[in-house]
Amino acid sequence: MTKSIKEYMKRFITILLSVCVCCMASAQPDKWVKKATKAVFTLKTFNADGELIGSSNGFFITADGIAVSSYTPFRGASKAVVIDAMGKEYPVKSIIGANDTYDIAKFRVDANKCQTLRTAPSAAENTQLWLLPYNAKNGYSCTAAKVKSVQKVSNDYDYYTLEGTAGENTIGCPFLNASGDVVGIMQPSSSDNKTTQYAVGATFATELKMTGLSLNDPALKATSIKKDLPDELDQAVLTLYLASTIGDANSFVGLVDDFIAKFPQAPDGYSYKAQIMAAQDNYPEADKYMKLAIENATDKAEARYNYARMMYQNLLYFNDSASHAWSYEQALEQSEQAVALDPQLAYITQKAQLLFACKRYDDSYATFQDAIAKGGHNAECFYGAARCKEQLGDTATYIALLDSAVATFTQPYLKEAAPYIYARSQALAENGKYRLAVNDLNEYEKLMIADIKSEFYYMRSQVEVKARLYQQALNDLDKAIDKDSSVLLYRSEKASLQIRVRLIDEAIETATECIRLFPDSSDGYLFLGLAQCLKGDKALGVVNLLKAKDLGDAQADVLIEKYGKK
């Protein structure tokens, strides 16, 4: 045999061996592939107009229709369906979890008795895997691939780089090990290398779940398909709360209904449903749901507390529409039963508030004191007790309790202290302690500066006048005018105060501005006329006082009588 023939035969044998090795490497694992194929499906998504916007592949992981696939097709989707290996179509009911970074979604399909695939936690480097495509009509072939490297995703999950050639439209298809368990899920590749594939670990997808904060997840917000509630009650309650603040009324109603169905023994869903009904003035339905909460809820005390709160809030803020359906006495009855079942602080405080609403001030005060004794050393309890003493005419105790309410906050004060500081300022002013009242109003202004309106400065100026803090009062009237120049009262009060402190020229200027801005009002003419008379120009002053009289000011007659005499 010649040298050339020997070399040819050697090369031929090498090639043959390579082919044999490849054939052996890609040999079909027939023991599971036929069955596994039935678990793989294709996913199609549609926009609100019914137009196809995306497609991918996926597979079922539970017999009752929980599945995983690529996330990308869900972006902008309003509807989605899966088509199983038999060509049967099933709608996607809800999203359970999604991750945009690794292009994975977990969702619920309206199907049962689904063929499923088990997941394996991991695969080592150099492990042989098989990519199982959605291809039922053309047999049960799958493609071999070898794990080149394994990296970590979120510190817990695997991300695979594989060597092998994938067919068309295999994104979202599973990579299975020799036992037929899913190890990874085919990912889109940013490389032009057709022999390098990528897969995210299967457990990363299967362990996706909703949490209380998932409604703020950009990936989930990008799809209009319904979102699942979390499986944990506390997380589901948080979801309801967040949903109630978003403003999508229709979605929220559906979410509340889902919550009631999923957690029938939790009172929260019934409360939200009742709120929805009450907002529609459908108080009989609202009442029905609150009674259902008491009937079904494990925590009867919480259910009765919620019922009382529902009635109390609607009577407090929407009394006209609610008065025919509920009463403070009914709310008090539920609150008392809640306290009897579980005398916790929140329930006792509510009972005290409802006793106050029922004008049972002695009982309310005693209940607030009970709450304080049980650890309710908070501003709300002290303030509630203070209001009782106000109604009972006990001024000293009233102010002392307001002091206690403010004392629950540490200095420098935060905005939470502002309502109680303001309440104390009013009590001090009403009881002649004007300078102390001004001090509180100054503190209130610092805390609420961004929200202060012109009315506040006018009100403080009145207290400052009584405290004989005239320059501060004038400054506040200027602030009120700066905030709202359309109010005549601020300028007329300023002119009146300027006359009082004998700033006559300034009063003439202010009154003249009043006449310019409000020519049909008597105030400007009255104070202009009075200022002119005080300055010595009685003739001109009386002319303006007569003008004020013509405009209907009864005070003008007295001043005309006084300054009109020669």
C-alpha positions in Angstrom: 0.0 0.0 0.0 1.4 3.3 -1.0 2.0 6.1 1.4 -0.7 8.3 -0.1 -3.3 5.5 0.2 -2.2 4.9 3.8 -2.7 8.6 4.6 -6.1 8.6 2.9 -7.3 5.5 4.8 -6.0 7.1 8.1 -7.9 10.3 7.4 -11.1 8.3 6.4 -10.9 6.3 9.7 -10.5 9.5 11.7 -13.6 11.0 10.0 -15.6 7.8 10.5 -14.7 7.7 14.2 -15.7 11.4 14.5 -19.0 10.7 12.9 -19.5 7.7 15.2 -18.7 9.7 18.2 -21.1 12.4 17.2 -23.8 9.9 16.5 -23.2 8.3 19.9 -23.2 11.7 21.5 -26.5 12.7 20.0 -28.2 9.4 20.4 -31.9 9.8 21.3 -32.8 9.0 25.0 -35.9 7.2 23.8 -36.9 6.2 27.3 -38.3 9.7 28.1 -38.3 11.8 25.0 -41.7 10.8 23.6 -43.5 11.5 26.8 -41.5 14.7 27.5 -42.5 16.2 24.1 -46.1 16.3 25.3 -45.1 18.9 28.0 -43.6 21.4 25.5 -45.8 24.0 23.9 -45.6 27.1 21.8 -46.7 30.5 23.3 -48.4 33.3 21.3 -49.2 36.7 22.6 -51.6 39.5 21.3 -52.2 43.2 21.9 -55.5 44.8 22.8 -56.5 44.8 19.1 -56.0 41.1 18.8 -52.8 41.4 16.7 -50.0 38.8 17.2 -47.1 40.5 18.9 -44.8 37.7 20.0 -44.2 34.0 20.2 -41.9 31.6 22.0 -41.8 28.1 23.5 -42.3 26.8 27.0 -43.3 23.8 29.0 -45.6 22.8 31.9 -44.3 22.2 35.3 -47.5 21.3 37.1 -50.5 19.2 36.0 -52.9 22.0 36.7 -51.4 24.3 34.1 -48.5 26.2 35.7 -45.9 26.8 33.0 -42.7 28.6 32.1 -41.5 30.3 29.0 -39.7 33.4 27.7 -40.8 36.8 29.1 -40.3 38.9 26.0 -43.6 38.0 24.2 -45.5 39.2 27.2 -44.2 42.7 26.9 -47.2 44.9 25.7 -49.5 41.9 25.6 -53.2 41.9 26.6 -53.8 38.2 25.8 -51.8 35.1 25.5 -52.4 31.4 24.5 -50.4 28.2 24.5 -50.7 25.5 21.9 -49.7 22.1 23.2 -48.1 19.1 21.4 -51.5 18.0 20.2 -52.3 21.4 18.7 -54.9 22.2 21.3 -55.0 25.9 22.4 -55.4 27.1 26.0 -55.6 30.7 27.2 -53.1 32.1 29.7 -55.0 33.1 32.9 -52.4 35.0 34.9 -48.7 35.8 35.4 -47.1 34.3 38.4 -43.7 35.9 38.1 -41.3 37.4 35.5 -37.7 38.4 35.1 -36.8 40.7 32.2 -33.0 40.4 32.6 -33.0 36.6 32.0 -36.1 36.7 29.8 -38.2 34.2 31.9 -41.8 34.2 32.8 -43.9 31.9 34.9 -47.7 31.8 34.4 -50.9 30.0 34.8 -52.7 28.3 31.9 -56.4 27.5 31.9 -55.8 23.8 31.6 -55.6 20.6 33.7 -54.1 17.1 33.4 -51.1 18.6 31.7 -48.1 16.5 30.9 -45.3 18.0 33.0 -41.5 18.1 33.2 -39.5 17.7 36.4 -36.7 20.1 37.1 -33.2 19.3 38.2 -31.2 21.6 40.4 -28.1 21.8 38.3 -25.7 20.2 35.8 -21.9 20.1 35.9 -19.5 21.1 33.2 -19.1 18.6 30.3 -22.5 17.1 31.1 -24.5 15.9 28.1 -27.9 17.6 27.7 -30.7 17.5 25.1 -32.7 20.4 23.8 -36.3 19.4 23.3 -38.1 21.5 20.7 -41.8 22.0 20.1 -42.0 19.7 17.1 -44.6 17.1 17.6 -45.7 16.7 14.0 -42.2 15.8 12.8 -41.3 13.2 15.4 -39.7 13.3 18.7 -36.1 14.3 17.8 -34.0 16.4 20.2 -30.6 17.9 19.8 -27.6 17.1 21.9 -25.5 19.8 23.6 -22.6 19.7 26.1 -22.2 22.1 29.1 -19.1 24.2 28.5 -19.4 26.4 31.6 -21.7 27.2 34.5 -22.1 30.6 36.1 -24.4 31.8 38.9 -27.5 33.9 38.6 -28.6 35.9 41.8 -26.0 33.8 43.7 -28.3 30.8 43.8 -29.1 29.7 40.3 -27.1 28.4 37.3 -26.6 30.0 33.9 -25.2 27.6 31.3 -23.1 28.1 28.2 -23.5 25.0 26.0 -21.8 23.6 22.9 -24.2 22.4 20.3 -26.4 23.4 17.3 -30.0 24.4 18.0 -32.8 24.5 15.4 -35.0 27.4 14.5 -37.5 28.8 16.9 -36.2 27.0 20.0 -36.1 29.9 22.5 -37.8 28.9 25.7 -37.4 25.2 25.0 -36.0 23.0 27.8 -32.6 21.4 28.1 -33.0 18.0 29.7 -30.5 15.6 31.3 -30.1 11.9 30.7 -32.9 11.2 33.2 -35.4 13.5 31.4 -35.3 16.3 34.0 -35.1 19.9 32.9 -31.8 21.5 33.7 -32.1 24.8 31.8 -34.2 26.9 29.5 -33.0 28.1 26.1 -32.1 31.8 26.0 -31.7 34.2 23.1 -28.1 34.5 22.0 -26.4 37.8 21.2 -23.6 36.0 19.4 -23.5 34.9 15.7 -21.8 31.7 16.8 -24.4 29.0 15.9 -22.7 26.3 17.9 -22.8 28.2 21.2 -26.1 28.2 23.2 -27.2 29.7 26.5 -29.6 28.5 29.1 -30.9 29.8 32.4 -31.2 27.2 35.2 -34.7 25.7 35.3 -35.1 26.3 39.1 -34.6 30.0 38.5 -37.9 30.0 36.4 -39.8 27.6 38.6 -39.1 29.5 41.8 -40.3 32.8 40.3 -43.2 34.2 42.4 -45.3 37.2 43.2 -44.6 39.3 46.3 -46.3 42.2 47.8 -44.2 44.6 45.8 -44.5 42.9 42.5 -47.1 45.3 41.2 -44.2 47.9 41.0 -42.0 45.5 39.0 -41.4 47.1 35.6 -41.5 43.7 33.9 -44.9 43.0 35.3 -46.2 46.5 34.7 -45.2 46.1 31.0 -47.9 43.5 30.4 -51.7 43.9 30.7 -52.2 40.2 31.4 -53.7 39.6 34.8 -51.2 39.1 37.7 -51.5 36.3 40.2 -51.8 37.1 43.9 -48.9 36.0 46.2 -49.3 32.7 48.0 -48.4 34.3 51.3 -51.3 36.1 53.0 -49.2 39.1 54.3 -47.8 39.6 50.8 -51.2 39.3 49.2 -52.5 42.0 51.6 -49.6 44.2 50.7 -50.5 43.7 47.0 -54.1 44.8 47.6 -52.9 47.9 49.4 -50.6 48.9 46.5 -53.3 48.1 44.0 -55.7 50.4 45.8 -53.3 53.3 45.4 -52.6 52.8 41.7 -56.0 53.9 40.4 -56.9 51.2 38.0 -60.4 50.5 39.3 -61.3 47.6 37.1 -58.1 45.7 37.8 -58.5 46.4 41.5 -62.0 45.0 41.7 -60.8 41.8 40.0 -57.8 41.5 42.3 -60.1 41.9 45.4 -62.4 39.1 44.1 -59.3 36.9 43.5 -58.2 37.7 47.1 -61.5 36.7 48.6 -61.5 33.4 46.6 -57.9 32.6 47.6 -58.1 33.8 51.2 -61.7 33.4 52.2 -60.8 33.4 55.9 -59.0 36.7 55.8 -61.1 39.8 56.5 -59.0 42.1 54.3 -60.6 41.2 51.0 -64.2 41.7 52.3 -63.2 45.1 53.7 -61.8 46.3 50.3 -64.9 44.9 48.6 -67.1 46.8 51.0 -65.2 50.0 50.4 -65.8 49.6 46.6 -69.5 49.1 47.2 -69.7 52.1 49.7 -67.9 54.3 47.1 -70.8 53.5 44.8 -73.3 54.4 47.5 -74.3 50.7 47.6 -74.4 50.4 51.3 -76.5 47.2 51.5 -73.9 45.4 49.5 -71.1 46.9 51.5 -72.9 45.8 54.7 -73.3 42.3 53.2 -69.5 41.9 52.6 -68.6 43.1 56.1 -71.0 40.5 57.6 -69.5 37.9 55.3 -66.1 38.8 56.8 -67.4 38.2 60.3 -69.0 34.9 59.2 -65.9 33.5 57.3 -62.9 35.1 58.9 -60.7 33.2 61.3 -60.0 36.4 63.3 -63.5 37.5 64.3 -62.2 40.4 66.3 -60.3 41.9 63.3 -63.4 41.4 61.2 -65.6 43.3 63.6 -63.0 46.0 64.0 -62.9 46.4 60.3 -66.7 46.5 60.1 -66.8 49.3 62.8 -64.0 51.2 61.0 -65.9 51.0 57.7 -69.1 52.5 59.3 -67.1 55.1 61.2 -65.1 56.4 58.3 -68.2 56.6 56.0 -70.2 58.4 58.7 -67.3 60.7 59.4 -66.5 61.7 55.8 -69.7 60.9 53.9 -72.4 61.4 56.5 -75.2 62.5 54.2 -75.1 59.4 52.0 -74.3 56.9 54.7 -76.7 58.1 57.4 -79.6 56.0 56.1 -77.6 52.8 56.2 -75.2 52.9 59.2 -75.0 54.8 62.6 -72.3 55.5 65.1 -74.2 53.3 67.6 -74.0 50.3 65.2 -70.3 50.9 64.7 -69.8 51.1 68.5 -71.6 47.8 68.9 -69.1 46.1 66.5 -66.2 47.8 68.2 -67.2 46.7 71.6 -67.5 43.1 70.4 -64.0 43.3 68.9 -62.6 44.6 72.2 -64.5 41.8 74.1 -62.9 39.2 71.8 -59.4 40.7 71.8 -58.7 43.8 74.0 -55.7 45.0 71.9 -54.8 48.7 71.9 -56.1 49.5 68.3 -59.5 48.1 69.2 -59.7 50.0 72.5 -58.7 53.2 70.8 -61.4 52.7 68.1 -64.0 52.1 70.8 -63.0 55.4 72.5 -63.4 57.3 69.2 -66.8 55.8 68.6 -67.9 56.7 72.2 -66.9 60.2 71.4 -68.8 60.2 68.2 -71.9 59.0 70.2 -71.3 62.1 72.5 -70.6 59.8 75.5 -67.7 62.0 76.5 -67.2 60.6 80.0 -67.1 57.0 78.7 -64.9 58.0 75.8 -62.4 59.7 78.2 -62.3 56.7 80.5 -61.7 54.4 77.4 -58.9 56.6 76.2 -57.4 56.5 79.6 -57.7 52.7 79.5 -55.9 52.7 76.2 -53.1 54.9 77.6 -52.8 52.6 80.6 -52.4 49.6 78.3 -49.4 51.2 76.6 -51.1 53.7 74.3 -48.6 56.5 75.1 -49.2 58.0 71.7 -50.4 61.4 70.5 -53.7 59.9 69.1 -54.8 58.7 72.6 -53.8 61.8 74.4 -55.5 64.0 71.8 -58.6 61.9 71.9 -58.7 62.2 75.7 -58.1 66.0 75.4 -61.1 66.4 73.1 -63.3 64.7 75.7 -62.2 67.2 78.4 -62.8 70.0 75.9 -66.4 68.9 75.5 -66.7 68.5 79.3 -65.5 72.0 79.9 -62.3 71.0 81.8 -60.0 73.6 80.2 -56.9 72.9 82.4 -57.0 69.1 81.7 -57.7 69.8 78.1 -54.5 71.8 77.6 -52.5 69.4 79.8 -53.5 66.5 77.6 -52.6 68.4 74.5 -49.2 69.0 76.1 -48.9 65.2 76.6 -49.8 64.6 73.0 -47.1 67.0 71.8 -44.6 65.5 74.3 -44.8 62.1 72.6 -42.7 63.6 69.8 -39.0 64.5 70.3 -37.4 67.7 69.2 -36.6 68.8 66.5 -40.2 67.9 65.6 -41.1 66.2 62.4 -44.3 66.8 60.3 -46.1 64.1 62.3 -46.2 66.4 65.3 -47.8 69.3 63.3 -51.5 68.6 63.8 -51.1 68.3 67.6 -49.0 71.5 67.9 -51.7 73.3 65.8 -54.5 71.9 68.0 -52.6 73.1 71.1 -52.2 76.6 69.6 -55.9 76.9 69.1 -56.6 75.8 72.7 -54.1 78.3 74.0 -55.5 81.1 72.0 -59.1 80.3 73.0 -58.0 80.5 76.6 -56.2 83.8 76.4 -52.6 82.4 76.3 -51.8 84.3 73.1 -48.1 84.4 73.2 -47.8 80.7 73.9 -50.3 80.1 71.0 -48.0 82.2 68.7 -45.0 80.1 69.7 -46.9 76.9 68.6 -48.0 78.5 65.4 -44.5 79.5 64.6 -43.4 75.9 65.1 -46.3 74.7 63.0 -45.2 77.0 60.2 -41.7 75.6 60.2 -43.0 72.1 59.9 -45.6 72.7 57.3 -44.0 75.6 55.3 -44.5 73.9 51.9 -48.2 73.6 52.6 -48.9 76.9 54.3 -51.8 78.9 52.8 -52.7 82.5 53.1 -55.4 81.7 55.6 -52.8 80.6 58.1 -51.0 83.9 58.0 -54.2 85.8 58.5 -55.2 83.6 61.4 -51.9 84.0 63.1 -52.0 87.8 62.6 -55.2 87.8 64.6 -53.6 85.9 67.5 -50.5 88.2 67.3 -52.7 91.3 67.6 -54.2 89.9 70.8 -50.7 89.2 72.0 -49.8 92.8 71.1 -47.2 91.6 68.6 -48.3 94.2 66.1 -45.3 94.3 63.8 -45.4 90.5 63.5 -49.1 90.7 62.7 -48.4 93.3 60.0 -45.7 91.0 58.6 -48.2 88.1 58.5 -50.8 90.2 56.7 -48.2 91.0 54.1 -47.5 87.3 53.8 -51.2 86.5 53.4 -51.4 89.2 50.6 -48.4 87.7 48.9 -50.0 84.3 49.0 -53.4 85.5 47.7 -53.7 89.0 46.5 -57.4 88.5 45.6 -58.7 88.6 49.2 -59.9 92.0 50.3 -60.0 91.1 54.0 -56.2 90.9 54.2 -55.7 94.4 53.0 -58.6 95.9 55.0 -57.3 94.2 58.1 -53.8 95.6 57.4 -55.2 99.1 56.9 -57.2 98.8 60.2 -54.1 97.6 62.1 -51.9 100.4 60.6 -54.4 102.9 61.9 -54.5 101.3 65.3 -50.7 101.6 65.7 -50.7 105.1 64.2 -49.0 104.2 60.9 -51.3 106.7 59.2 -49.4 107.3 56.0 -49.0 103.5 55.5 -52.7 103.1 56.2 -53.6 105.6 53.5 -51.4 103.8 51.1 -53.0 100.4 51.9 -56.6 101.8 51.8 -55.9 103.4 48.5 -54.7 100.1 47.1 -57.9 98.5 48.4 -60.0 101.0 46.5 -58.0 100.4 43.3 -58.4 96.6 43.5 -61.9 96.5 45.0 -63.7 99.7 44.0 -67.1 98.4 44.9 -66.2 97.6 48.5 -66.7 100.0 51.3 -63.7 98.8 53.3 -61.1 100.8 51.4 -63.1 104.1 51.6 -63.9 103.6 55.3 -60.2 103.2 56.3 -59.0 105.8 53.8 -61.5 108.3 55.2 -60.6 107.5 58.8 -56.9 107.7 58.1 -57.3 111.1 56.4 -59.3 112.4 59.3 -56.7 111.3 61.8 -54.0 113.0 59.7 -56.0 116.2 59.8 -57.6 116.3 56.4 -61.2 115.9 57.7 -62.9 117.3 54.7 -61.4 114.8 52.3 -61.8 112.1 54.9 -65.5 112.7 55.4 -66.0 112.5 51.6 -64.5 109.0 51.6 -66.5 108.1 54.7 -69.7 109.2 52.9 -68.6 107.0 50.0 -68.3 104.0 52.4 -71.8 104.8 53.7 -73.2 104.8 50.2 -71.6 101.4 49.7 -73.5 100.1 52.8 -71.0 100.3 55.6 -72.9 101.0 58.9 -69.7 102.0 60.7 -69.3 105.1 58.5 -72.2 106.9 60.2 -70.5 107.0 63.6 -67.2 108.3 62.0 -69.0 110.9 59.9 -70.8 112.1 63.1 -67.4 112.3 64.9 -65.3 113.9 62.2 -67.9 115.7 60.2 -68.6 118.4 62.8 -66.9 121.7 62.3 
